[in-house]
Amino acid sequence: MPLAHCSLLYFTALPFTLIAIFHLGNTGIFIRMFNLSFLASNLALVGEKNLEKASAVEQGTFSLLVIIQPALAAFLWNFYGIKLLSLFAFLLTLLPFLLILSMNFSRFVQPKKSTVSATNSFSNSFKLLFHQTVITNVFWLMLIFSFFMAGYQVLYPFLLLEHYQIHPLTFGIITSIIGIVAVFGSILPFFTHSRHSLKLIKSALIIFGFAFLLLGSFLFLSSSITFTLISFIIIGSLLSFINSIIEPLSYAYVQRHAVQETIGALTTVYYTLLELMIPIGTLLASTLILYFTDYFVFILFGVFILTLILILNRKDKNNEK
């Protein structure tokens, strides 16, 4: 038997979970490297006046894909099973790599040669992040958002598919509806003036906190599956709408106010710290749902978000005095 064929048989005999973790981890590392380079280069690519518009178009495009993805995944899963769905997902992940290879990188921000070690560079960028007050303000707001949004994103499919036992096709339709709302949300940053970005982010996060309180209250007040699904559609759409607003605004805000000589290192530290909130928020939500009811967890989320925003607002007012 040929060696290549033996290797293929061994690979296909591995547990599916291990293969999925390896593939997602491997692609995730390189895609994130590209994303960080792209985000650091946005100012040079589109110009300062078009930062919000460019970020809004990116977010809107992503939201359009979110509409298609769950419906397609639910269809493949329901009619053809996990094997075909996994193969299709693997083939799709190859597309970004082919597109990246065809890009012109001449306008991207290039790393400068330095005698400073990578560890010291990261440390300096970390300090710089907390010395630039205008960026620190939006960083703390986005840290709160990333943490609790990650928790919701792991609870949303778990509760609907496992706890409430809805059909995968129904779940795909609900997620597509929420994605449509996200597309409309990305339109607002396109027309938002940069002077109002921080105020809009703060306002959106306050609504974000109240949305969790509402969802928890809705789930507490009724045990009807129809009412539950309507609640998830309404609140999920609202959260998706908020996400489509504050993500592009925060990206543009950081790029506009960062010191240009350090924008590459600063954005790398900024987005790395935000992404670290995703597994932490996911772990917390996954743990809480094992010991508490769903409505209690969502109400707890809302209380924490509003409390943290109140603390940050008081801190900002004290700094202004």
Summary of the structure (lengths in Angstrom):
residues: 321
radius of gyration: 21.4
end to end distance: 77.8
largest distance: 77.8
contacts: 974
relative contact order: 0.14
helix: 88%
strand: 0%
